[in-house]
Amino acid sequence: MIGNLGDSISIILRKNNFIVRLNHEHKVSNEKEALLAKGAVILDRGKIERIDGKLALSRSFGDFEFKNIINCEPELI
């Protein structure tokens, strides 16, 4: 089992140099609908969408300003 939270990526590199990605990044754009349903204001800052123009993660520890919007539960794979 792998736990993921934030902007980390888990991969496996096989012998033939084939990369297998085990999870996805917790970017605002990946979980936009759920964030909007929680009342997030999403602003586009160039190529990266951010909650209230500040936070670019949809899951994170320690961002107390966003505790009612972001998820601090890790994705378990």
C-alpha positions, 0 to 999 in steps of 0.5 A: 500500500502506498499513501500519497498526500500533496505534490509527491509522485510515486513511481516504479521503474521497471528493468526495461526503463518503463516507468509506471506511475502509481498515483496522481498529483493532488493539484487543484485542477485534478480535484476542481469539482470537489473543491468548488463544492466545498466553497473554494475560490479557484483562480488561474495564475498562469498555468497553475490554478490556485485556491484563493490565488495561493495554494496549488494543492488539493490535499495537504498537511499544515495549511490551516488557512484552508482547513475547511476546503482542502483534504488532509487525508492521504490517498491510499493505493 
